[in-house]
Amino acid sequence: MRVIDAFYAAWTDARHTFGRGVPPGGARFDASTTLRRLGADVASASPGSAWSGGAAAAYDTRNAKYQAVFERLAELDQRLSRTVDRSAEVVTAGRQNLETLRQWVTAAASAVPPGRLRDAQLAQIAGTALERLGEIVRGAHGDLIVVAEDVVGIKNEYDALTSKGELPAESPGEEEPDNAVGDHETDMSSGDITEIDRANRELLQEMLEQYRQLPDGEVKTDRLADIAAIQKALRLPNSHLVYLEKPGDPSQMIPAATSVGDPFTADHVSVTVPGVGGTTRGTIAGMTSEAAELRAEARTVARRVGESQNIATVGDFHHNGLTRCGDPSIRRVRIRRTSTHCD
């Protein structure tokens, strides 16, 4: 029985390589349902017919890319789940094959009758069993190498999507829409809050000098009041002029939006808006102050619950609305990257 004992020892060593317990499946790695729901939330935040112009087009393009990222992450999650399931299947099948082999050896050895040929027959059984044992271990090892390579490939794809928080590169030949940005409208495509703020302040100064040349009257008074209110809002610490547009008709209110913090890099972004009857001159300073208070409160809550405190708030006074909530009773809009809520 020594040859059979040698087989059992080799079998025990092989069995140890397949571990203990139930191999975990891939379901715990699959958040594709949640990711696709987030992608749908992003899609629902598209400008639609309520907001048009260059800023709307730039936002819509960016929005579509975020949606694509969520969809791609969902696909990768599903692939990872299937890959982990395959790993569990390889381990389970290897264990079953080993157990079947052990049972065969035990039965075959028990059936060998006593006599001078017994040792030779047992040696033949052990030799066949050891060969089969090697095939089982090598086969499982090869399958698991393929699984490991798939996992590395999936990880690299995750890294390509999530590194530095960047979105997929622009598609070759992708062009800005014809109405992307006019000469007197904020270009937010750079996503650089410092550059955007600087350019908008320069435009605001140019508008101030031009409106000072208007004939005395209500139009001149209102436009200079718009500019004075914007300048007052920008005295708040960490405030930026994130959007500014020079209206084609001086009788029209100056559309503008301020931010407290950097909305382009923040993990959480909120927007405060006045009622539909609000004016730039009458509300932008107060709403920017409210935005600062909202940001401070949000950071306190985030710190308490362990969330990111990289938060920005935007005061929206764009005549088309940076949000799409048209109810005059709406006073505040909370926007995360994944959804828009009005209350």
C-alpha positions as CSV (number, residue, x, y, z in Angstrom):
1,M,0.0,0.0,0.0
2,R,3.0,2.3,0.1
3,V,2.4,3.5,-3.5
4,I,-1.2,4.3,-2.7
5,D,-0.1,6.1,0.5
6,A,2.2,8.2,-1.7
7,F,-0.7,9.1,-4.0
8,Y,-2.8,10.2,-1.0
9,A,0.0,12.4,0.2
10,A,0.3,14.0,-3.3
11,W,-3.5,14.3,-3.5
12,T,-3.6,16.1,-0.1
13,D,-0.9,18.6,-1.3
14,A,-2.9,19.2,-4.5
15,R,-6.1,19.7,-2.6
16,H,-4.5,22.4,-0.4
17,T,-3.8,24.5,-3.5
18,F,-7.6,24.8,-4.1
19,G,-8.2,26.4,-0.7
20,R,-11.0,25.9,1.7
21,G,-14.6,27.2,2.0
22,V,-17.0,28.2,-0.7
23,P,-15.3,30.2,-3.5
24,P,-16.8,33.7,-3.6
25,G,-18.7,34.7,-6.7
26,G,-18.6,37.9,-8.6
27,A,-21.9,39.4,-7.6
28,R,-20.3,41.5,-4.8
29,F,-18.2,43.3,-7.4
30,D,-21.1,44.1,-9.7
31,A,-22.6,47.6,-9.2
32,S,-23.7,47.9,-12.8
33,T,-27.4,48.4,-11.8
34,T,-26.5,51.4,-9.6
35,L,-24.1,52.8,-12.2
36,R,-26.6,52.6,-15.0
37,R,-29.2,54.3,-12.8
38,L,-26.6,57.1,-12.1
39,G,-26.1,57.3,-15.9
40,A,-29.8,57.7,-16.4
41,D,-29.9,60.4,-13.8
42,V,-27.1,62.2,-15.7
43,A,-29.0,61.8,-19.0
44,S,-32.1,63.3,-17.4
45,A,-30.1,66.4,-16.6
46,S,-29.5,67.3,-20.2
47,P,-30.4,70.9,-21.2
48,G,-33.4,69.9,-23.4
49,S,-35.4,72.8,-24.8
50,A,-35.3,74.9,-21.7
51,W,-31.6,76.0,-22.1
52,S,-29.9,76.8,-25.4
53,G,-26.7,78.5,-26.5
54,G,-23.0,77.9,-26.3
55,A,-22.9,77.1,-22.6
56,A,-25.8,74.7,-23.0
57,A,-24.1,72.9,-25.9
58,A,-20.9,72.6,-23.9
59,Y,-22.7,71.3,-20.9
60,D,-24.7,68.8,-23.0
61,T,-21.5,67.5,-24.5
62,R,-19.9,67.1,-21.1
63,N,-23.0,65.6,-19.7
64,A,-23.1,62.9,-22.5
65,K,-19.5,62.0,-21.7
66,Y,-20.3,61.5,-18.0
67,Q,-23.2,59.3,-19.0
68,A,-20.8,57.3,-21.3
69,V,-18.4,56.8,-18.4
70,F,-21.1,55.4,-16.1
71,E,-22.2,53.0,-18.9
72,R,-18.6,51.9,-19.5
73,L,-18.1,51.4,-15.7
74,A,-21.2,49.3,-15.6
75,E,-20.0,47.1,-18.4
76,L,-16.6,46.6,-16.7
77,D,-18.4,45.7,-13.4
78,Q,-20.3,43.0,-15.2
79,R,-17.2,41.7,-16.9
80,L,-15.4,41.6,-13.6
81,S,-18.3,39.8,-12.0
82,R,-18.3,37.1,-14.7
83,T,-14.5,36.8,-14.5
84,V,-14.7,36.2,-10.7
85,D,-17.5,33.7,-11.3
86,R,-15.3,31.8,-13.7
87,S,-12.5,31.7,-11.2
88,A,-14.9,30.2,-8.6
89,E,-16.1,27.7,-11.2
90,V,-12.5,26.6,-11.9
91,V,-11.8,26.1,-8.2
92,T,-15.0,24.2,-7.7
93,A,-14.5,22.0,-10.7
94,G,-10.9,21.3,-9.6
95,R,-12.0,20.2,-6.2
96,Q,-14.7,17.9,-7.6
97,N,-12.3,16.3,-10.0
98,L,-9.8,15.7,-7.2
99,E,-12.5,14.1,-5.1
100,T,-13.7,11.9,-7.9
101,L,-10.1,10.8,-8.5
102,R,-9.6,10.0,-4.8
103,Q,-12.7,7.9,-4.7
104,W,-11.7,6.0,-7.8
105,V,-8.2,5.2,-6.3
106,T,-9.8,4.0,-3.1
107,A,-12.3,1.8,-4.8
108,A,-9.7,0.4,-7.3
109,A,-7.1,-0.3,-4.5
110,S,-9.8,-2.1,-2.4
111,A,-10.7,-4.3,-5.4
112,V,-7.1,-5.6,-5.9
113,P,-7.0,-9.2,-4.5
114,P,-4.1,-10.4,-2.3
115,G,-1.2,-12.2,-4.0
116,R,2.1,-11.7,-5.6
117,L,0.7,-9.3,-8.3
118,R,-1.0,-7.0,-5.8
119,D,1.9,-4.6,-5.4
120,A,2.3,-4.3,-9.2
121,Q,-1.4,-3.7,-9.7
122,L,-1.4,-1.0,-6.9
123,A,1.6,0.6,-8.5
124,Q,-0.2,0.8,-11.8
125,I,-3.3,2.3,-10.1
126,A,-1.1,4.9,-8.3
127,G,0.8,5.7,-11.5
128,T,-2.4,6.3,-13.5
129,A,-3.9,8.4,-10.6
130,L,-0.8,10.6,-10.2
131,E,-0.8,11.3,-14.0
132,R,-4.5,12.3,-13.7
133,L,-3.7,14.3,-10.6
134,G,-1.1,16.3,-12.5
135,E,-3.6,17.0,-15.4
136,I,-6.2,18.3,-13.0
137,V,-3.8,20.7,-11.3
138,R,-2.1,21.9,-14.5
139,G,-5.5,22.4,-16.2
140,A,-6.9,24.5,-13.3
141,H,-3.6,26.4,-13.1
142,G,-3.8,27.3,-16.8
143,D,-7.5,28.4,-16.5
144,L,-6.7,30.6,-13.5
145,I,-3.8,32.3,-15.4
146,V,-6.3,33.3,-18.1
147,V,-8.7,34.6,-15.3
148,A,-5.8,36.6,-13.8
149,E,-4.9,38.1,-17.1
150,D,-8.6,39.1,-17.7
151,V,-8.7,40.8,-14.2
152,V,-5.5,42.8,-15.0
153,G,-7.0,43.9,-18.3
154,I,-10.2,45.0,-16.6
155,K,-8.2,46.9,-14.0
156,N,-6.3,48.7,-16.7
157,E,-9.6,49.7,-18.3
158,Y,-10.9,51.0,-14.9
159,D,-7.8,53.0,-14.4
160,A,-8.0,54.5,-17.9
161,L,-11.5,55.7,-17.0
162,T,-11.0,56.9,-13.5
163,S,-7.4,58.2,-13.4
164,K,-7.3,61.9,-12.4
165,G,-11.1,62.0,-12.7
166,E,-10.8,62.5,-16.4
167,L,-13.4,61.8,-19.0
168,P,-12.7,59.9,-22.3
169,A,-10.7,61.9,-24.8
170,E,-12.5,63.9,-27.4
171,S,-13.4,61.8,-30.5
172,P,-11.3,62.5,-33.5
173,G,-12.8,65.1,-35.7
174,E,-15.2,66.2,-33.0
175,E,-16.1,69.9,-33.5
176,E,-17.8,72.5,-31.4
177,P,-21.4,73.3,-32.5
178,D,-21.8,76.4,-34.7
179,N,-23.5,78.3,-31.9
180,A,-21.0,77.2,-29.3
181,V,-19.8,80.5,-27.9
182,G,-20.2,84.0,-29.1
183,D,-17.9,87.0,-28.7
184,H,-19.7,88.2,-25.6
185,E,-20.5,84.9,-23.8
186,T,-18.5,82.9,-21.4
187,D,-16.4,80.1,-22.8
188,M,-16.4,77.4,-20.0
189,S,-14.9,74.6,-22.1
190,S,-11.5,74.9,-20.4
191,G,-12.8,74.0,-17.0
192,D,-10.2,76.3,-15.5
193,I,-12.0,78.4,-12.9
194,T,-9.1,80.9,-12.6
195,E,-9.0,81.5,-16.3
196,I,-12.8,81.7,-16.6
197,D,-13.1,84.1,-13.7
198,R,-10.3,86.4,-15.1
199,A,-11.9,86.5,-18.6
200,N,-15.3,87.3,-17.1
201,R,-14.0,90.0,-14.9
202,E,-12.3,91.6,-17.9
203,L,-15.5,91.4,-19.9
204,L,-17.4,92.9,-16.9
205,Q,-15.1,95.9,-16.8
206,E,-15.5,96.4,-20.6
207,M,-19.2,96.3,-20.2
208,L,-19.0,98.8,-17.3
209,E,-17.1,101.3,-19.5
210,Q,-19.5,100.8,-22.4
211,Y,-22.7,101.2,-20.3
212,R,-21.3,104.3,-18.7
213,Q,-21.5,105.9,-22.2
214,L,-25.3,105.2,-22.5
215,P,-27.7,108.1,-22.4
216,D,-29.0,108.8,-18.9
217,G,-32.2,106.9,-18.2
218,E,-33.6,103.7,-16.9
219,V,-31.6,101.4,-19.2
220,K,-28.3,102.9,-18.1
221,T,-29.3,102.9,-14.5
222,D,-30.4,99.2,-14.5
223,R,-27.3,98.0,-16.3
224,L,-24.9,99.8,-14.1
225,A,-26.9,98.4,-11.1
226,D,-26.5,94.9,-12.6
227,I,-22.8,95.4,-12.7
228,A,-22.5,96.9,-9.2
229,A,-24.5,93.9,-7.8
230,I,-22.1,91.5,-9.6
231,Q,-19.1,93.3,-8.2
232,K,-20.6,93.2,-4.7
233,A,-21.1,89.4,-5.0
234,L,-17.5,89.0,-6.0
235,R,-16.3,90.5,-2.8
236,L,-17.2,87.3,-1.0
237,P,-14.1,85.1,-0.2
238,N,-13.5,82.3,-2.7
239,S,-16.1,83.7,-5.1
240,H,-15.8,83.5,-8.9
241,L,-17.6,84.9,-11.9
242,V,-18.4,81.6,-13.5
243,Y,-20.7,82.9,-16.3
244,L,-21.3,86.3,-17.9
245,E,-23.0,87.3,-21.1
246,K,-23.3,90.7,-22.7
247,P,-26.9,91.0,-24.0
248,G,-27.3,92.2,-27.6
249,D,-29.8,94.7,-26.4
250,P,-28.7,97.0,-23.5
251,S,-32.3,97.1,-22.3
252,Q,-32.0,93.4,-21.3
253,M,-30.7,92.3,-17.9
254,I,-27.1,91.1,-17.8
255,P,-27.1,87.2,-17.4
256,A,-24.5,86.1,-14.9
257,A,-23.7,83.3,-12.5
258,T,-21.3,83.3,-9.6
259,S,-19.7,80.4,-7.7
260,V,-18.2,79.9,-4.3
261,G,-15.6,77.2,-4.7
262,D,-14.6,75.6,-8.0
263,P,-17.7,73.8,-9.6
264,F,-15.5,72.3,-12.3
265,T,-13.4,70.2,-9.9
266,A,-15.8,69.8,-6.9
267,D,-17.1,66.4,-5.9
268,H,-20.5,68.0,-5.0
269,V,-22.1,71.0,-6.6
270,S,-25.2,72.9,-5.5
271,V,-27.0,75.7,-7.3
272,T,-29.0,78.5,-5.7
273,V,-31.5,80.3,-7.9
274,P,-33.9,83.2,-7.4
275,G,-37.6,83.1,-8.4
276,V,-38.4,83.7,-12.0
277,G,-39.0,87.4,-11.3
278,G,-35.6,87.9,-9.8
279,T,-33.1,90.3,-11.3
280,T,-29.4,90.4,-11.4
281,R,-29.2,93.8,-9.7
282,G,-31.7,92.8,-7.1
283,T,-30.6,89.3,-6.1
284,I,-27.1,88.2,-7.2
285,A,-25.3,89.6,-4.2
286,G,-27.8,88.1,-1.7
287,M,-28.0,84.8,-3.5
288,T,-24.2,84.5,-3.7
289,S,-24.0,85.1,0.0
290,E,-26.7,82.4,0.5
291,A,-24.6,80.1,-1.8
292,A,-21.6,80.7,0.5
293,E,-23.7,79.8,3.6
294,L,-25.0,76.7,1.8
295,R,-21.5,75.6,1.0
296,A,-20.3,76.1,4.6
297,E,-23.3,74.1,5.9
298,A,-22.8,71.3,3.3
299,R,-19.1,71.1,4.2
300,T,-20.0,70.7,7.9
301,V,-22.4,67.9,7.0
302,A,-19.9,66.2,4.7
303,R,-17.2,66.3,7.5
304,R,-19.7,64.8,9.9
305,V,-20.6,61.9,7.7
306,G,-17.1,61.3,6.2
307,E,-17.9,62.6,2.7
308,S,-15.7,64.8,0.5
309,Q,-15.6,68.4,1.5
310,N,-14.6,69.5,-2.0
311,I,-17.9,71.3,-2.5
312,A,-18.9,74.3,-4.6
313,T,-22.1,76.3,-4.8
314,V,-23.3,78.3,-7.8
315,G,-25.5,81.4,-7.8
316,D,-27.5,81.2,-11.1
317,F,-28.8,84.3,-12.7
318,H,-28.7,83.2,-16.3
319,H,-31.8,84.4,-18.2
320,N,-32.3,80.9,-19.6
321,G,-31.4,79.2,-16.3
322,L,-28.4,77.0,-15.6
323,T,-31.1,74.8,-14.1
324,R,-34.3,73.6,-15.7
325,C,-36.7,74.2,-12.8
326,G,-39.2,76.8,-14.0
327,D,-41.6,76.9,-11.0
328,P,-41.6,80.5,-9.6
329,S,-41.8,79.0,-6.1
330,I,-38.5,77.2,-6.5
331,R,-35.8,78.8,-4.4
332,R,-33.1,76.3,-4.3
333,V,-31.7,73.6,-6.6
334,R,-29.3,70.9,-5.4
335,I,-27.2,69.4,-8.1
336,R,-24.7,66.6,-7.8
337,R,-22.9,65.2,-10.8
338,T,-25.4,62.4,-11.1
339,S,-28.8,64.2,-10.6
340,T,-30.8,67.3,-10.2
341,H,-33.3,67.8,-7.4
342,C,-35.6,70.8,-7.1
343,D,-37.3,71.7,-3.8
